[in-house]
Amino acid sequence: MARLVRDDLWLLHGGFEQGEGPGVSVGREVGRALGAVGLGWVWEGTAHDAIRVTGMDWKKRLGG
């Protein structure tokens, strides 16, 4: 029997350039993409913070 696991997914993000700007831009784009497909998310808005995707409904695969 599959076991239901409910937990959040943490996404680390950033840019290759120096400074906060690129990481913040990437974070905003990821947030827009998550929202566009109906996923909830929380982010503090800085390049140093991970984006937390909330309300995930994880299920174990039944077969290989």
Predicted model as a PDB file, atoms N, CA, C, CB and O in Angstrom, pLDDT in the B-factor column:
MODEL        1                                                                  
ATOM      1  N   MET A   1       0.844  -1.179   0.000  1.00 41.00           N  
ATOM      2  CA  MET A   1       0.000   0.000   0.000  1.00 41.00           C  
ATOM      3  C   MET A   1       0.886   1.239   0.000  1.00 41.00           C  
ATOM      4  CB  MET A   1      -0.958   0.000   1.218  1.00 41.00           C  
ATOM      5  O   MET A   1       1.866   1.300   0.743  1.00 41.00           O  
ATOM      6  N   ALA A   2       0.557   2.209  -0.813  1.00 45.00           N  
ATOM      7  CA  ALA A   2       1.337   3.444  -0.896  1.00 45.00           C  
ATOM      8  C   ALA A   2       1.089   4.288   0.344  1.00 45.00           C  
ATOM      9  CB  ALA A   2       0.980   4.242  -2.177  1.00 45.00           C  
ATOM     10  O   ALA A   2      -0.030   4.359   0.853  1.00 45.00           O  
ATOM     11  N   ARG A   3       2.124   4.907   0.808  1.00 46.00           N  
ATOM     12  CA  ARG A   3       2.042   5.781   1.975  1.00 46.00           C  
ATOM     13  C   ARG A   3       2.011   7.221   1.485  1.00 46.00           C  
ATOM     14  CB  ARG A   3       3.241   5.544   2.955  1.00 46.00           C  
ATOM     15  O   ARG A   3       2.836   7.618   0.662  1.00 46.00           O  
ATOM     16  N   LEU A   4       1.073   7.997   1.982  1.00 44.00           N  
ATOM     17  CA  LEU A   4       0.944   9.402   1.616  1.00 44.00           C  
ATOM     18  C   LEU A   4       1.916  10.230   2.450  1.00 44.00           C  
ATOM     19  CB  LEU A   4      -0.516   9.898   1.815  1.00 44.00           C  
ATOM     20  O   LEU A   4       1.924  10.139   3.678  1.00 44.00           O  
ATOM     21  N   VAL A   5       2.717  11.020   1.795  1.00 45.00           N  
ATOM     22  CA  VAL A   5       3.645  11.923   2.470  1.00 45.00           C  
ATOM     23  C   VAL A   5       3.278  13.337   2.064  1.00 45.00           C  
ATOM     24  CB  VAL A   5       5.140  11.595   2.116  1.00 45.00           C  
ATOM     25  O   VAL A   5       3.201  13.638   0.873  1.00 45.00           O  
ATOM     26  N   ARG A   6       3.054  14.199   3.026  1.00 55.00           N  
ATOM     27  CA  ARG A   6       2.702  15.584   2.732  1.00 55.00           C  
ATOM     28  C   ARG A   6       3.811  16.468   3.287  1.00 55.00           C  
ATOM     29  CB  ARG A   6       1.303  15.969   3.342  1.00 55.00           C  
ATOM     30  O   ARG A   6       4.072  16.477   4.490  1.00 55.00           O  
ATOM     31  N   ASP A   7       4.456  17.206   2.400  1.00 79.00           N  
ATOM     32  CA  ASP A   7       5.572  18.032   2.817  1.00 79.00           C  
ATOM     33  C   ASP A   7       5.791  19.114   1.770  1.00 79.00           C  
ATOM     34  CB  ASP A   7       6.855  17.181   3.022  1.00 79.00           C  
ATOM     35  O   ASP A   7       5.258  19.050   0.662  1.00 79.00           O  
ATOM     36  N   ASP A   8       6.570  20.086   2.140  1.00 87.00           N  
ATOM     37  CA  ASP A   8       6.903  21.166   1.216  1.00 87.00           C  
ATOM     38  C   ASP A   8       8.178  20.824   0.449  1.00 87.00           C  
ATOM     39  CB  ASP A   8       7.069  22.501   1.974  1.00 87.00           C  
ATOM     40  O   ASP A   8       8.981  19.994   0.873  1.00 87.00           O  
ATOM     41  N   LEU A   9       8.332  21.481  -0.676  1.00 89.00           N  
ATOM     42  CA  LEU A   9       9.513  21.320  -1.514  1.00 89.00           C  
ATOM     43  C   LEU A   9      10.293  22.628  -1.475  1.00 89.00           C  
ATOM     44  CB  LEU A   9       9.126  20.931  -2.985  1.00 89.00           C  
ATOM     45  O   LEU A   9       9.726  23.694  -1.713  1.00 89.00           O  
ATOM     46  N   TRP A  10      11.578  22.557  -1.179  1.00 90.00           N  
ATOM     47  CA  TRP A  10      12.434  23.743  -1.106  1.00 90.00           C  
ATOM     48  C   TRP A  10      13.276  23.831  -2.364  1.00 90.00           C  
ATOM     49  CB  TRP A  10      13.337  23.705   0.153  1.00 90.00           C  
ATOM     50  O   TRP A  10      13.951  22.870  -2.732  1.00 90.00           O  
ATOM     51  N   LEU A  11      13.241  24.979  -3.025  1.00 92.00           N  
ATOM     52  CA  LEU A  11      14.010  25.197  -4.248  1.00 92.00           C  
ATOM     53  C   LEU A  11      15.099  26.235  -3.994  1.00 92.00           C  
ATOM     54  CB  LEU A  11      13.086  25.648  -5.406  1.00 92.00           C  
ATOM     55  O   LEU A  11      14.813  27.364  -3.595  1.00 92.00           O  
ATOM     56  N   LEU A  12      16.330  25.846  -4.225  1.00 90.00           N  
ATOM     57  CA  LEU A  12      17.439  26.793  -4.186  1.00 90.00           C  
ATOM     58  C   LEU A  12      17.611  27.354  -5.585  1.00 90.00           C  
ATOM     59  CB  LEU A  12      18.761  26.118  -3.675  1.00 90.00           C  
ATOM     60  O   LEU A  12      17.455  26.629  -6.567  1.00 90.00           O  
ATOM     61  N   HIS A  13      17.925  28.613  -5.685  1.00 83.00           N  
ATOM     62  CA  HIS A  13      18.002  29.260  -6.987  1.00 83.00           C  
ATOM     63  C   HIS A  13      19.093  30.316  -6.972  1.00 83.00           C  
ATOM     64  CB  HIS A  13      16.648  29.885  -7.372  1.00 83.00           C  
ATOM     65  O   HIS A  13      19.615  30.669  -5.914  1.00 83.00           O  
ATOM     66  N   GLY A  14      19.430  30.810  -8.137  1.00 76.00           N  
ATOM     67  CA  GLY A  14      20.411  31.883  -8.214  1.00 76.00           C  
ATOM     68  C   GLY A  14      20.862  32.112  -9.644  1.00 76.00           C  
ATOM     69  O   GLY A  14      20.430  31.434 -10.576  1.00 76.00           O  
ATOM     70  N   GLY A  15      21.737  33.081  -9.783  1.00 71.00           N  
ATOM     71  CA  GLY A  15      22.307  33.395 -11.081  1.00 71.00           C  
ATOM     72  C   GLY A  15      23.808  33.175 -11.047  1.00 71.00           C  
ATOM     73  O   GLY A  15      24.380  32.924  -9.986  1.00 71.00           O  
ATOM     74  N   PHE A  16      24.434  33.267 -12.181  1.00 74.00           N  
ATOM     75  CA  PHE A  16      25.877  33.061 -12.257  1.00 74.00           C  
ATOM     76  C   PHE A  16      26.659  34.349 -12.040  1.00 74.00           C  
ATOM     77  CB  PHE A  16      26.242  32.464 -13.595  1.00 74.00           C  
ATOM     78  O   PHE A  16      27.856  34.310 -11.754  1.00 74.00           O  
ATOM     79  N   GLU A  17      25.996  35.477 -12.173  1.00 72.00           N  
ATOM     80  CA  GLU A  17      26.666  36.754 -11.997  1.00 72.00           C  
ATOM     81  C   GLU A  17      26.779  37.085 -10.507  1.00 72.00           C  
ATOM     82  CB  GLU A  17      25.912  37.870 -12.747  1.00 72.00           C  
ATOM     83  O   GLU A  17      26.090  36.493  -9.676  1.00 72.00           O  
ATOM     84  N   GLN A  18      27.646  38.025 -10.186  1.00 78.00           N  
ATOM     85  CA  GLN A  18      27.840  38.469  -8.809  1.00 78.00           C  
ATOM     86  C   GLN A  18      26.697  39.388  -8.382  1.00 78.00           C  
ATOM     87  CB  GLN A  18      29.195  39.191  -8.657  1.00 78.00           C  
ATOM     88  O   GLN A  18      26.087  40.057  -9.216  1.00 78.00           O  
ATOM     89  N   GLY A  19      26.411  39.416  -7.088  1.00 76.00           N  
ATOM     90  CA  GLY A  19      25.425  40.334  -6.545  1.00 76.00           C  
ATOM     91  C   GLY A  19      24.049  39.718  -6.377  1.00 76.00           C  
ATOM     92  O   GLY A  19      23.792  38.594  -6.807  1.00 76.00           O  
ATOM     93  N   GLU A  20      23.171  40.480  -5.742  1.00 78.00           N  
ATOM     94  CA  GLU A  20      21.808  40.043  -5.439  1.00 78.00           C  
ATOM     95  C   GLU A  20      20.890  40.025  -6.660  1.00 78.00           C  
ATOM     96  CB  GLU A  20      21.217  40.936  -4.388  1.00 78.00           C  
ATOM     97  O   GLU A  20      20.020  39.160  -6.763  1.00 78.00           O  
ATOM     98  N   GLY A  21      21.070  40.964  -7.582  1.00 85.00           N  
ATOM     99  CA  GLY A  21      20.138  41.158  -8.683  1.00 85.00           C  
ATOM    100  C   GLY A  21      19.780  39.917  -9.472  1.00 85.00           C  
ATOM    101  O   GLY A  21      18.596  39.618  -9.624  1.00 85.00           O  
ATOM    102  N   PRO A  22      20.763  39.180  -9.982  1.00 84.00           N  
ATOM    103  CA  PRO A  22      20.437  37.995 -10.783  1.00 84.00           C  
ATOM    104  C   PRO A  22      19.657  36.938 -10.002  1.00 84.00           C  
ATOM    105  CB  PRO A  22      21.707  37.381 -11.323  1.00 84.00           C  
ATOM    106  O   PRO A  22      18.720  36.344 -10.534  1.00 84.00           O  
ATOM    107  N   GLY A  23      20.035  36.701  -8.753  1.00 88.00           N  
ATOM    108  CA  GLY A  23      19.327  35.708  -7.941  1.00 88.00           C  
ATOM    109  C   GLY A  23      17.896  36.105  -7.661  1.00 88.00           C  
ATOM    110  O   GLY A  23      16.999  35.261  -7.654  1.00 88.00           O  
ATOM    111  N   VAL A  24      17.676  37.403  -7.428  1.00 92.00           N  
ATOM    112  CA  VAL A  24      16.319  37.894  -7.191  1.00 92.00           C  
ATOM    113  C   VAL A  24      15.492  37.773  -8.459  1.00 92.00           C  
ATOM    114  CB  VAL A  24      16.340  39.356  -6.703  1.00 92.00           C  
ATOM    115  O   VAL A  24      14.320  37.402  -8.397  1.00 92.00           O  
ATOM    116  N   SER A  25      16.081  38.079  -9.606  1.00 91.00           N  
ATOM    117  CA  SER A  25      15.369  37.947 -10.879  1.00 91.00           C  
ATOM    118  C   SER A  25      14.957  36.499 -11.132  1.00 91.00           C  
ATOM    119  CB  SER A  25      16.240  38.455 -12.034  1.00 91.00           C  
ATOM    120  O   SER A  25      13.837  36.235 -11.568  1.00 91.00           O  
ATOM    121  N   VAL A  26      15.859  35.569 -10.859  1.00 90.00           N  
ATOM    122  CA  VAL A  26      15.551  34.144 -11.025  1.00 90.00           C  
ATOM    123  C   VAL A  26      14.421  33.758 -10.075  1.00 90.00           C  
ATOM    124  CB  VAL A  26      16.814  33.264 -10.763  1.00 90.00           C  
ATOM    125  O   VAL A  26      13.489  33.061 -10.475  1.00 90.00           O  
ATOM    126  N   GLY A  27      14.493  34.199  -8.837  1.00 93.00           N  
ATOM    127  CA  GLY A  27      13.452  33.890  -7.856  1.00 93.00           C  
ATOM    128  C   GLY A  27      12.082  34.392  -8.288  1.00 93.00           C  
ATOM    129  O   GLY A  27      11.085  33.686  -8.144  1.00 93.00           O  
ATOM    130  N   ARG A  28      12.033  35.601  -8.811  1.00 94.00           N  
ATOM    131  CA  ARG A  28      10.757  36.153  -9.290  1.00 94.00           C  
ATOM    132  C   ARG A  28      10.196  35.329 -10.447  1.00 94.00           C  
ATOM    133  CB  ARG A  28      10.937  37.615  -9.730  1.00 94.00           C  
ATOM    134  O   ARG A  28       8.996  35.059 -10.502  1.00 94.00           O  
ATOM    135  N   GLU A  29      11.066  34.937 -11.362  1.00 94.00           N  
ATOM    136  CA  GLU A  29      10.629  34.133 -12.509  1.00 94.00           C  
ATOM    137  C   GLU A  29      10.112  32.768 -12.059  1.00 94.00           C  
ATOM    138  CB  GLU A  29      11.783  33.955 -13.510  1.00 94.00           C  
ATOM    139  O   GLU A  29       9.096  32.289 -12.562  1.00 94.00           O  
ATOM    140  N   VAL A  30      10.804  32.149 -11.122  1.00 94.00           N  
ATOM    141  CA  VAL A  30      10.353  30.856 -10.593  1.00 94.00           C  
ATOM    142  C   VAL A  30       8.998  31.020  -9.905  1.00 94.00           C  
ATOM    143  CB  VAL A  30      11.398  30.270  -9.600  1.00 94.00           C  
ATOM    144  O   VAL A  30       8.106  30.192 -10.088  1.00 94.00           O  
ATOM    145  N   GLY A  31       8.842  32.077  -9.119  1.00 95.00           N  
ATOM    146  CA  GLY A  31       7.567  32.338  -8.452  1.00 95.00           C  
ATOM    147  C   GLY A  31       6.430  32.522  -9.444  1.00 95.00           C  
ATOM    148  O   GLY A  31       5.336  31.996  -9.240  1.00 95.00           O  
ATOM    149  N   ARG A  32       6.679  33.260 -10.509  1.00 97.00           N  
ATOM    150  CA  ARG A  32       5.645  33.441 -11.549  1.00 97.00           C  
ATOM    151  C   ARG A  32       5.269  32.105 -12.183  1.00 97.00           C  
ATOM    152  CB  ARG A  32       6.138  34.421 -12.643  1.00 97.00           C  
ATOM    153  O   ARG A  32       4.091  31.827 -12.408  1.00 97.00           O  
ATOM    154  N   ALA A  33       6.274  31.281 -12.468  1.00 96.00           N  
ATOM    155  CA  ALA A  33       6.013  29.976 -13.091  1.00 96.00           C  
ATOM    156  C   ALA A  33       5.223  29.067 -12.144  1.00 96.00           C  
ATOM    157  CB  ALA A  33       7.341  29.296 -13.494  1.00 96.00           C  
ATOM    158  O   ALA A  33       4.301  28.377 -12.579  1.00 96.00           O  
ATOM    159  N   LEU A  34       5.573  29.062 -10.873  1.00 95.00           N  
ATOM    160  CA  LEU A  34       4.844  28.237  -9.907  1.00 95.00           C  
ATOM    161  C   LEU A  34       3.393  28.696  -9.790  1.00 95.00           C  
ATOM    162  CB  LEU A  34       5.528  28.289  -8.530  1.00 95.00           C  
ATOM    163  O   LEU A  34       2.475  27.876  -9.787  1.00 95.00           O  
ATOM    164  N   GLY A  35       3.191  30.003  -9.695  1.00 95.00           N  
ATOM    165  CA  GLY A  35       1.839  30.546  -9.608  1.00 95.00           C  
ATOM    166  C   GLY A  35       1.014  30.262 -10.851  1.00 95.00           C  
ATOM    167  O   GLY A  35      -0.191  30.027 -10.763  1.00 95.00           O  
ATOM    168  N   ALA A  36       1.662  30.284 -12.007  1.00 96.00           N  
ATOM    169  CA  ALA A  36       0.954  30.065 -13.272  1.00 96.00           C  
ATOM    170  C   ALA A  36       0.359  28.660 -13.372  1.00 96.00           C  
ATOM    171  CB  ALA A  36       1.897  30.303 -14.440  1.00 96.00           C  
ATOM    172  O   ALA A  36      -0.640  28.452 -14.060  1.00 96.00           O  
ATOM    173  N   VAL A  37       0.973  27.706 -12.686  1.00 94.00           N  
ATOM    174  CA  VAL A  37       0.439  26.334 -12.719  1.00 94.00           C  
ATOM    175  C   VAL A  37      -0.338  25.990 -11.448  1.00 94.00           C  
ATOM    176  CB  VAL A  37       1.580  25.330 -12.911  1.00 94.00           C  
ATOM    177  O   VAL A  37      -0.667  24.829 -11.205  1.00 94.00           O  
ATOM    178  N   GLY A  38      -0.628  27.022 -10.634  1.00 93.00           N  
ATOM    179  CA  GLY A  38      -1.491  26.827  -9.479  1.00 93.00           C  
ATOM    180  C   GLY A  38      -0.820  26.330  -8.215  1.00 93.00           C  
ATOM    181  O   GLY A  38      -1.502  25.896  -7.286  1.00 93.00           O  
ATOM    182  N   LEU A  39       0.498  26.385  -8.161  1.00 92.00           N  
ATOM    183  CA  LEU A  39       1.195  25.946  -6.958  1.00 92.00           C  
ATOM    184  C   LEU A  39       1.358  27.109  -5.982  1.00 92.00           C  
ATOM    185  CB  LEU A  39       2.567  25.351  -7.316  1.00 92.00           C  
ATOM    186  O   LEU A  39       1.616  28.245  -6.380  1.00 92.00           O  
ATOM    187  N   GLY A  40       1.202  26.799  -4.701  1.00 94.00           N  
ATOM    188  CA  GLY A  40       1.439  27.797  -3.668  1.00 94.00           C  
ATOM    189  C   GLY A  40       2.926  27.868  -3.354  1.00 94.00           C  
ATOM    190  O   GLY A  40       3.627  26.858  -3.427  1.00 94.00           O  
ATOM    191  N   TRP A  41       3.407  29.050  -3.007  1.00 95.00           N  
ATOM    192  CA  TRP A  41       4.824  29.189  -2.706  1.00 95.00           C  
ATOM    193  C   TRP A  41       5.055  30.345  -1.748  1.00 95.00           C  
ATOM    194  CB  TRP A  41       5.630  29.394  -3.991  1.00 95.00           C  
ATOM    195  O   TRP A  41       4.249  31.270  -1.652  1.00 95.00           O  
ATOM    196  N   VAL A  42       6.176  30.270  -1.040  1.00 94.00           N  
ATOM    197  CA  VAL A  42       6.581  31.299  -0.093  1.00 94.00           C  
ATOM    198  C   VAL A  42       8.046  31.604  -0.356  1.00 94.00           C  
ATOM    199  CB  VAL A  42       6.346  30.848   1.393  1.00 94.00           C  
ATOM    200  O   VAL A  42       8.865  30.698  -0.509  1.00 94.00           O  
ATOM    201  N   TRP A  43       8.364  32.892  -0.407  1.00 95.00           N  
ATOM    202  CA  TRP A  43       9.749  33.310  -0.634  1.00 95.00           C  
ATOM    203  C   TRP A  43       9.945  34.670   0.018  1.00 95.00           C  
ATOM    204  CB  TRP A  43      10.090  33.366  -2.165  1.00 95.00           C  
ATOM    205  O   TRP A  43       9.069  35.529  -0.071  1.00 95.00           O  
ATOM    206  N   GLU A  44      11.072  34.874   0.667  1.00 94.00           N  
ATOM    207  CA  GLU A  44      11.353  36.136   1.342  1.00 94.00           C  
ATOM    208  C   GLU A  44      11.801  37.238   0.383  1.00 94.00           C  
ATOM    209  CB  GLU A  44      12.410  35.923   2.392  1.00 94.00           C  
ATOM    210  O   GLU A  44      11.886  38.398   0.785  1.00 94.00           O  
ATOM    211  N   GLY A  45      12.085  36.900  -0.867  1.00 93.00           N  
ATOM    212  CA  GLY A  45      12.406  37.900  -1.868  1.00 93.00           C  
ATOM    213  C   GLY A  45      13.880  38.255  -2.002  1.00 93.00           C  
ATOM    214  O   GLY A  45      14.224  39.254  -2.634  1.00 93.00           O  
ATOM    215  N   THR A  46      14.753  37.441  -1.409  1.00 92.00           N  
ATOM    216  CA  THR A  46      16.185  37.698  -1.553  1.00 92.00           C  
ATOM    217  C   THR A  46      16.858  36.518  -2.246  1.00 92.00           C  
ATOM    218  CB  THR A  46      16.838  37.959  -0.174  1.00 92.00           C  
ATOM    219  O   THR A  46      16.315  35.414  -2.293  1.00 92.00           O  
ATOM    220  N   ALA A  47      18.037  36.771  -2.778  1.00 87.00           N  
ATOM    221  CA  ALA A  47      18.789  35.723  -3.468  1.00 87.00           C  
ATOM    222  C   ALA A  47      19.297  34.655  -2.495  1.00 87.00           C  
ATOM    223  CB  ALA A  47      19.965  36.335  -4.228  1.00 87.00           C  
ATOM    224  O   ALA A  47      19.669  33.560  -2.917  1.00 87.00           O  
ATOM    225  N   HIS A  48      19.313  34.964  -1.212  1.00 88.00           N  
ATOM    226  CA  HIS A  48      19.862  34.037  -0.219  1.00 88.00           C  
ATOM    227  C   HIS A  48      18.819  33.096   0.363  1.00 88.00           C  
ATOM    228  CB  HIS A  48      20.508  34.808   0.894  1.00 88.00           C  
ATOM    229  O   HIS A  48      19.168  32.185   1.113  1.00 88.00           O  
ATOM    230  N   ASP A  49      17.555  33.294   0.036  1.00 91.00           N  
ATOM    231  CA  ASP A  49      16.485  32.471   0.591  1.00 91.00           C  
ATOM    232  C   ASP A  49      15.954  31.492  -0.449  1.00 91.00           C  
ATOM    233  CB  ASP A  49      15.349  33.352   1.112  1.00 91.00           C  
ATOM    234  O   ASP A  49      15.777  31.830  -1.619  1.00 91.00           O  
ATOM    235  N   ALA A  50      15.704  30.269   0.013  1.00 92.00           N  
ATOM    236  CA  ALA A  50      15.107  29.255  -0.857  1.00 92.00           C  
ATOM    237  C   ALA A  50      13.627  29.568  -1.059  1.00 92.00           C  
ATOM    238  CB  ALA A  50      15.289  27.831  -0.259  1.00 92.00           C  
ATOM    239  O   ALA A  50      13.001  30.216  -0.220  1.00 92.00           O  
ATOM    240  N   ILE A  51      13.088  29.113  -2.155  1.00 94.00           N  
ATOM    241  CA  ILE A  51      11.657  29.225  -2.424  1.00 94.00           C  
ATOM    242  C   ILE A  51      11.013  27.939  -1.902  1.00 94.00           C  
ATOM    243  CB  ILE A  51      11.361  29.447  -3.973  1.00 94.00           C  
ATOM    244  O   ILE A  51      11.444  26.834  -2.232  1.00 94.00           O  
ATOM    245  N   ARG A  52       9.971  28.107  -1.080  1.00 93.00           N  
ATOM    246  CA  ARG A  52       9.269  26.943  -0.523  1.00 93.00           C  
ATOM    247  C   ARG A  52       7.965  26.750  -1.288  1.00 93.00           C  
ATOM    248  CB  ARG A  52       8.994  27.123   1.012  1.00 93.00           C  
ATOM    249  O   ARG A  52       7.089  27.614  -1.273  1.00 93.00           O  
ATOM    250  N   VAL A  53       7.849  25.610  -1.952  1.00 93.00           N  
ATOM    251  CA  VAL A  53       6.617  25.252  -2.651  1.00 93.00           C  
ATOM    252  C   VAL A  53       5.738  24.546  -1.628  1.00 93.00           C  
ATOM    253  CB  VAL A  53       6.894  24.336  -3.924  1.00 93.00           C  
ATOM    254  O   VAL A  53       6.125  23.519  -1.071  1.00 93.00           O  
ATOM    255  N   THR A  54       4.550  25.101  -1.380  1.00 91.00           N  
ATOM    256  CA  THR A  54       3.699  24.605  -0.297  1.00 91.00           C  
ATOM    257  C   THR A  54       2.560  23.739  -0.824  1.00 91.00           C  
ATOM    258  CB  THR A  54       3.132  25.772   0.502  1.00 91.00           C  
ATOM    259  O   THR A  54       2.177  23.816  -1.992  1.00 91.00           O  
ATOM    260  N   GLY A  55       2.032  22.913   0.077  1.00 83.00           N  
ATOM    261  CA  GLY A  55       0.856  22.110  -0.242  1.00 83.00           C  
ATOM    262  C   GLY A  55       1.105  20.966  -1.196  1.00 83.00           C  
ATOM    263  O   GLY A  55       0.183  20.504  -1.869  1.00 83.00           O  
ATOM    264  N   MET A  56       2.347  20.499  -1.265  1.00 79.00           N  
ATOM    265  CA  MET A  56       2.651  19.379  -2.158  1.00 79.00           C  
ATOM    266  C   MET A  56       2.009  18.105  -1.617  1.00 79.00           C  
ATOM    267  CB  MET A  56       4.188  19.194  -2.313  1.00 79.00           C  
ATOM    268  O   MET A  56       1.964  17.893  -0.405  1.00 79.00           O  
ATOM    269  N   ASP A  57       1.523  17.275  -2.499  1.00 77.00           N  
ATOM    270  CA  ASP A  57       0.893  16.013  -2.143  1.00 77.00           C  
ATOM    271  C   ASP A  57       1.705  14.880  -2.745  1.00 77.00           C  
ATOM    272  CB  ASP A  57      -0.582  15.963  -2.630  1.00 77.00           C  
ATOM    273  O   ASP A  57       1.390  14.380  -3.825  1.00 77.00           O  
ATOM    274  N   TRP A  58       2.761  14.476  -2.033  1.00 74.00           N  
ATOM    275  CA  TRP A  58       3.678  13.462  -2.530  1.00 74.00           C  
ATOM    276  C   TRP A  58       3.074  12.078  -2.403  1.00 74.00           C  
ATOM    277  CB  TRP A  58       5.003  13.527  -1.785  1.00 74.00           C  
ATOM    278  O   TRP A  58       2.433  11.759  -1.402  1.00 74.00           O  
ATOM    279  N   LYS A  59       3.280  11.266  -3.415  1.00 77.00           N  
ATOM    280  CA  LYS A  59       2.816   9.890  -3.377  1.00 77.00           C  
ATOM    281  C   LYS A  59       3.954   8.973  -3.830  1.00 77.00           C  
ATOM    282  CB  LYS A  59       1.554   9.702  -4.271  1.00 77.00           C  
ATOM    283  O   LYS A  59       4.705   9.291  -4.752  1.00 77.00           O  
ATOM    284  N   LYS A  60       4.055   7.841  -3.160  1.00 75.00           N  
ATOM    285  CA  LYS A  60       5.057   6.866  -3.517  1.00 75.00           C  
ATOM    286  C   LYS A  60       4.608   6.129  -4.779  1.00 75.00           C  
ATOM    287  CB  LYS A  60       5.305   5.881  -2.351  1.00 75.00           C  
ATOM    288  O   LYS A  60       3.448   5.738  -4.907  1.00 75.00           O  
ATOM    289  N   ARG A  61       5.542   5.950  -5.699  1.00 75.00           N  
ATOM    290  CA  ARG A  61       5.254   5.206  -6.926  1.00 75.00           C  
ATOM    291  C   ARG A  61       4.961   3.747  -6.605  1.00 75.00           C  
ATOM    292  CB  ARG A  61       6.432   5.309  -7.916  1.00 75.00           C  
ATOM    293  O   ARG A  61       5.663   3.139  -5.796  1.00 75.00           O  
ATOM    294  N   LEU A  62       3.949   3.187  -7.220  1.00 75.00           N  
ATOM    295  CA  LEU A  62       3.556   1.807  -6.916  1.00 75.00           C  
ATOM    296  C   LEU A  62       4.403   0.769  -7.641  1.00 75.00           C  
ATOM    297  CB  LEU A  62       2.108   1.600  -7.271  1.00 75.00           C  
ATOM    298  O   LEU A  62       4.556  -0.350  -7.152  1.00 75.00           O  
ATOM    299  N   GLY A  63       4.943   1.113  -8.770  1.00 73.00           N  
ATOM    300  CA  GLY A  63       5.731   0.146  -9.514  1.00 73.00           C  
ATOM    301  C   GLY A  63       6.925   0.805 -10.168  1.00 73.00           C  
ATOM    302  O   GLY A  63       6.973   2.030 -10.284  1.00 73.00           O  
ATOM    303  N   GLY A  64       7.889   0.011 -10.595  1.00 64.00           N  
ATOM    304  CA  GLY A  64       9.108   0.545 -11.136  1.00 64.00           C  
ATOM    305  C   GLY A  64       9.060   0.758 -12.580  1.00 64.00           C  
ATOM    306  O   GLY A  64      10.041   1.212 -13.169  1.00 64.00           O  
TER     307      GLY A  64                                                      
ENDMDL                                                                          
END                                                                             
